[in-house]
Amino acid sequence: MSKSSLIRLSAVILVMLMLVLVLQNKDEMISNGNLFVPEVDSRLDDIHKLELRNGTDQLLIERNASGDWVLAQAQNYLVDTAQLAVFLRTIASARTIEEKTSKPEYYKRLGVEGVSPEGNTVELTLDWDTGKAAILFGDTPGSYRYARQVDQSTAWLVDADVNISFDATTWLNTELTNIDASDVLEVSIVHSNGESVNIILGDDVSYLLSELPEGRSLKYASILDSIGAALFGLNFEKVRAQIESVQTVKPADTTTTFRLSDETQIVSSRYIDEADEEISWFRLEVTPTDQQSTVLSNAELEGFRRAVDGWEFQFASFKADQFTQTMENLLAPQE
């Protein structure tokens, strides 16, 4: 091997050794860092309120008298507790990586100067019975964040890879049901003009019209299957507390009943928005039989009731269409 080749090889080995040392030191620095807010880690199960705010927006999540986590900006609708738990655990386990500054004149560079309309700072406040923690999150270098506790002067780089969103819907538990089409024996759609559509599950696990108009045929063989699958992956896009005036002024525009294999019935009622006829709101209810449900567990039935009682929802257009199909839309054109 020539002298120049040896020099190049030695240089490569030296660079690799330096890289290994840097990565090792970084790992040690992260693993050896202190908890950023140790009181959150020790009080994680006692937290009952979370508030996020920046210069323009605010979100308030708190535990109500029933023990449910709800979002104030969604009229106190139920929060996705699994997502909330991940968020809180991320905050509780965040560790300091590097001390950045204790000088207020440098806070703005990191985005931890405090909430203002001009800045990007996000303030997170967590409350428990005997105290609270208030944290300022600044800019995000990679998967880390600059952060500072409100009552402390030191700003840190911390390993809190936390997703902070002010979109209310991202915090909600938007899934209402996840019932497979094979558990839906019959679907009846009744419109306010008297028109109706009734489909039943056939022996070959596909759906059939109870009555096919004479001389007509379906647009395609599987067109009914999407109606039977309407309760599978049923997620809402918007939610609001029920407006009673809608129901008292006029009956539902469309009522759709899903009869499950255990005779449980899930009923959807569609109401046209009073201010905009292009918008539909749906109300849901469940009427179980006297026998134990074999499709939904007791916990799932109770969870469904809590999610829908007193609320109305907007669905994606393709889901809304499944609940409100008309006979003419299912049939091929007359020849």
C-alpha positions in Angstrom: 0.0 0.0 0.0 1.4 3.4 -1.0 2.2 6.1 1.6 -0.7 8.3 0.3 -3.2 5.5 0.6 -2.1 4.9 4.2 -2.6 8.5 5.0 -6.1 8.5 3.4 -7.0 5.3 5.3 -5.7 6.8 8.6 -7.7 9.9 8.0 -10.9 7.9 7.4 -10.4 5.8 10.5 -9.8 9.0 12.6 -13.0 10.6 11.3 -15.0 7.4 12.1 -13.6 7.3 15.6 -14.4 10.9 16.2 -18.0 10.3 15.0 -18.4 7.3 17.3 -17.2 9.4 20.3 -19.5 12.3 19.4 -22.5 10.0 19.1 -21.6 8.2 22.3 -21.2 11.5 24.2 -24.6 12.6 22.8 -26.3 9.4 24.0 -24.7 9.7 27.4 -25.7 13.4 27.7 -29.3 12.5 26.9 -29.5 9.4 29.2 -27.8 11.3 32.0 -29.9 14.4 31.7 -32.3 15.4 34.5 -36.0 15.4 34.2 -37.0 18.8 32.9 -40.1 19.1 35.0 -39.8 16.3 37.7 -43.0 17.3 39.5 -45.0 16.5 36.4 -43.5 13.0 36.4 -44.5 12.5 40.1 -48.0 14.0 39.7 -48.9 12.5 36.3 -51.9 10.7 37.6 -53.2 13.7 39.5 -53.3 16.2 36.6 -56.8 17.4 35.9 -56.3 20.3 33.6 -54.2 21.1 30.6 -54.1 24.5 28.9 -52.2 25.5 25.7 -51.9 29.0 24.4 -49.9 31.0 22.0 -50.3 34.6 20.8 -53.6 33.9 19.0 -55.0 30.5 20.0 -56.0 28.7 23.2 -57.0 25.1 24.1 -58.3 23.9 27.4 -58.6 20.2 28.2 -59.9 19.2 31.6 -61.4 16.3 33.5 -65.1 16.8 34.3 -67.1 15.7 37.2 -67.7 12.3 35.6 -64.0 11.8 35.2 -64.0 12.2 31.4 -61.4 14.4 29.7 -63.2 17.0 27.5 -62.2 19.9 25.3 -63.7 23.3 26.1 -63.2 24.5 22.5 -65.4 21.6 21.3 -68.3 22.4 23.7 -66.7 19.9 26.2 -66.7 16.9 23.8 -64.7 13.8 24.7 -60.9 13.9 24.2 -58.9 11.1 22.7 -57.5 9.8 26.0 -54.8 7.6 24.4 -53.4 10.6 22.5 -53.6 12.7 25.6 -51.8 10.1 27.7 -48.9 10.0 25.2 -48.7 13.8 25.2 -48.5 13.9 29.0 -46.0 11.1 29.3 -43.8 12.9 26.7 -43.8 16.0 28.9 -43.2 14.0 32.1 -40.3 12.1 30.7 -38.6 15.0 28.9 -35.0 15.4 30.0 -32.6 18.3 29.8 -29.9 18.0 27.2 -28.1 21.3 27.3 -28.4 24.5 29.3 -28.7 27.3 26.8 -29.1 30.6 28.6 -30.3 32.4 31.7 -30.2 35.8 30.2 -33.7 37.3 29.3 -32.2 39.2 26.3 -31.4 35.8 24.7 -34.8 34.2 25.2 -36.2 35.5 22.0 -33.6 33.7 20.0 -34.9 30.4 21.3 -38.5 31.4 21.3 -39.0 31.1 25.0 -39.5 34.8 25.8 -43.2 34.4 26.6 -46.5 34.3 24.7 -47.1 37.3 22.4 -48.9 37.9 19.1 -45.6 38.4 17.4 -43.8 35.4 18.7 -43.9 31.6 18.3 -43.8 30.7 22.0 -46.3 28.1 23.2 -47.2 28.1 26.9 -48.4 24.8 28.4 -49.9 24.8 31.9 -50.7 21.5 33.8 -52.8 21.7 36.9 -53.2 19.2 39.8 -54.8 19.7 43.2 -51.7 20.9 45.0 -49.9 22.8 42.3 -49.2 23.3 38.7 -46.4 23.5 36.1 -46.1 26.2 33.4 -43.7 25.6 30.5 -42.7 27.8 27.6 -41.9 25.8 24.4 -39.9 27.6 21.8 -38.3 26.6 18.5 -37.8 23.0 17.5 -34.3 22.0 16.4 -34.9 18.5 15.0 -36.7 16.2 17.4 -35.8 18.4 20.4 -37.2 21.7 21.7 -36.0 24.8 23.5 -38.0 25.2 26.7 -38.1 27.1 29.9 -40.3 26.9 33.0 -42.2 30.1 33.5 -41.0 30.6 37.1 -37.3 29.8 36.2 -34.7 31.8 34.4 -32.8 29.0 32.7 -33.7 27.9 29.2 -32.8 24.4 28.1 -32.6 22.2 25.1 -34.8 19.2 26.0 -35.6 15.9 24.4 -39.4 16.5 24.2 -40.5 15.5 20.7 -44.0 16.6 21.4 -46.6 17.5 18.8 -48.4 20.7 19.9 -51.6 21.3 17.9 -54.2 24.1 18.2 -56.6 22.3 15.8 -59.4 21.1 18.2 -60.4 18.1 16.1 -56.9 16.6 16.4 -57.5 16.2 20.2 -60.9 14.6 20.0 -61.9 10.9 19.9 -63.4 11.0 16.4 -64.1 7.3 16.0 -67.7 6.5 16.8 -68.0 2.9 15.6 -65.9 0.2 14.0 -68.5 -2.5 13.2 -67.7 -4.9 10.4 -70.2 -5.2 7.6 -70.5 -9.0 8.3 -72.2 -8.0 11.6 -74.9 -5.9 9.8 -77.8 -8.0 8.8 -80.1 -5.3 7.4 -80.1 -1.6 6.7 -83.3 0.5 6.3 -83.1 4.0 4.9 -86.3 6.1 5.1 -86.5 9.6 3.6 -88.9 12.3 4.8 -90.6 12.2 1.3 -91.6 8.6 1.9 -89.0 7.0 -0.3 -87.1 4.1 1.3 -84.3 1.7 0.6 -84.0 -1.6 2.4 -81.0 -4.0 2.0 -80.3 -7.3 3.6 -77.2 -9.4 4.0 -77.3 -12.4 1.6 -75.9 -15.9 2.1 -72.8 -15.0 0.1 -71.9 -12.1 2.5 -73.0 -9.5 0.0 -76.1 -7.3 0.2 -79.3 -7.5 -1.7 -82.2 -5.1 -2.2 -85.3 -6.3 -0.4 -87.4 -5.1 -3.4 -85.9 -4.4 -6.7 -88.2 -2.3 -8.9 -89.5 -4.2 -11.9 -87.4 -3.9 -15.0 -84.5 -2.3 -13.1 -81.0 -3.5 -12.1 -78.3 -2.2 -9.8 -75.6 0.0 -11.2 -73.1 -2.6 -10.3 -73.2 -5.8 -8.2 -71.3 -4.5 -5.1 -72.9 -1.0 -4.9 -74.9 -2.0 -1.8 -71.9 -3.2 0.2 -70.7 0.3 1.1 -74.1 0.9 2.8 -73.6 -2.2 4.9 -70.1 -1.1 5.8 -71.1 2.4 6.8 -70.5 1.7 10.5 -67.0 0.4 9.9 -64.4 3.1 10.6 -67.1 5.7 11.3 -65.2 8.9 12.2 -66.7 12.3 12.3 -65.2 15.5 10.9 -67.1 18.0 13.1 -69.2 17.7 16.3 -71.5 20.1 18.1 -74.0 19.9 21.0 -77.5 19.0 19.7 -79.6 22.0 18.7 -83.0 21.1 19.9 -84.7 23.6 17.6 -83.7 21.5 14.6 -85.7 18.5 15.9 -88.7 20.5 17.1 -89.1 22.5 13.9 -89.1 19.5 11.5 -88.5 15.8 11.6 -85.3 14.1 10.4 -84.7 14.4 6.7 -83.4 10.8 6.6 -83.6 8.0 9.2 -81.3 5.0 8.8 -81.5 1.9 10.9 -78.7 -0.7 11.1 -79.9 -4.1 12.5 -76.9 -6.1 13.7 -76.5 -9.9 13.9 -77.4 -9.8 17.7 -80.6 -7.6 17.0 -78.9 -4.5 18.3 -80.1 -1.5 16.3 -78.0 1.6 15.6 -80.2 4.5 14.3 -78.9 7.6 12.4 -81.1 10.7 11.9 -80.0 13.3 9.5 -81.0 16.9 9.9 -80.4 19.7 7.3 -78.6 22.7 8.7 -81.0 25.6 9.2 -78.5 28.1 7.9 -77.1 26.1 5.0 -79.0 23.4 3.2 -75.8 21.9 1.8 -74.7 20.9 5.3 -76.1 17.9 7.1 -75.8 17.0 10.8 -76.3 13.4 12.0 -77.5 12.1 15.4 -76.9 8.5 16.5 -78.5 6.2 19.0 -78.3 2.6 20.0 -81.2 0.3 21.1 -79.8 -3.0 22.4 -81.8 -6.0 23.0 -82.5 -7.5 26.4 -79.8 -10.1 25.7 -76.1 -9.6 26.0 -74.7 -8.1 22.7 -72.4 -10.4 20.8 -71.2 -7.6 18.5 -70.4 -4.9 21.0 -69.1 -5.4 24.5 -70.7 -3.6 27.4 -67.8 -1.2 27.5 -68.2 -0.5 23.8 -71.9 0.1 24.1 -71.4 2.4 27.1 -68.6 4.2 25.2 -70.8 4.6 22.2 -73.6 6.1 24.2 -71.3 8.6 26.0 -69.9 9.6 22.6 -73.2 10.3 20.9 -75.8 11.2 23.5 -76.6 14.9 23.1 -74.3 15.4 20.1 -74.6 15.7 16.4 -71.9 15.1 13.8 -70.7 15.9 10.3 -69.1 13.0 8.3 -67.0 12.9 5.2 -69.2 13.2 2.2 -68.7 9.5 1.2 -69.8 8.4 4.6 -72.8 10.7 4.6 -73.8 9.3 1.2 -73.8 5.8 2.7 -76.3 6.8 5.3 -78.6 8.7 2.9 -78.7 6.6 -0.4 -81.7 6.9 -2.6 -83.1 4.1 -4.7 -82.5 6.0 -8.0 -78.9 6.5 -7.2 -78.4 2.7 -6.7 -80.1 1.7 -10.0 -78.7 1.6 -13.5 -80.4 4.0 -15.9 -83.6 2.7 -17.5 -83.1 1.4 -21.1 
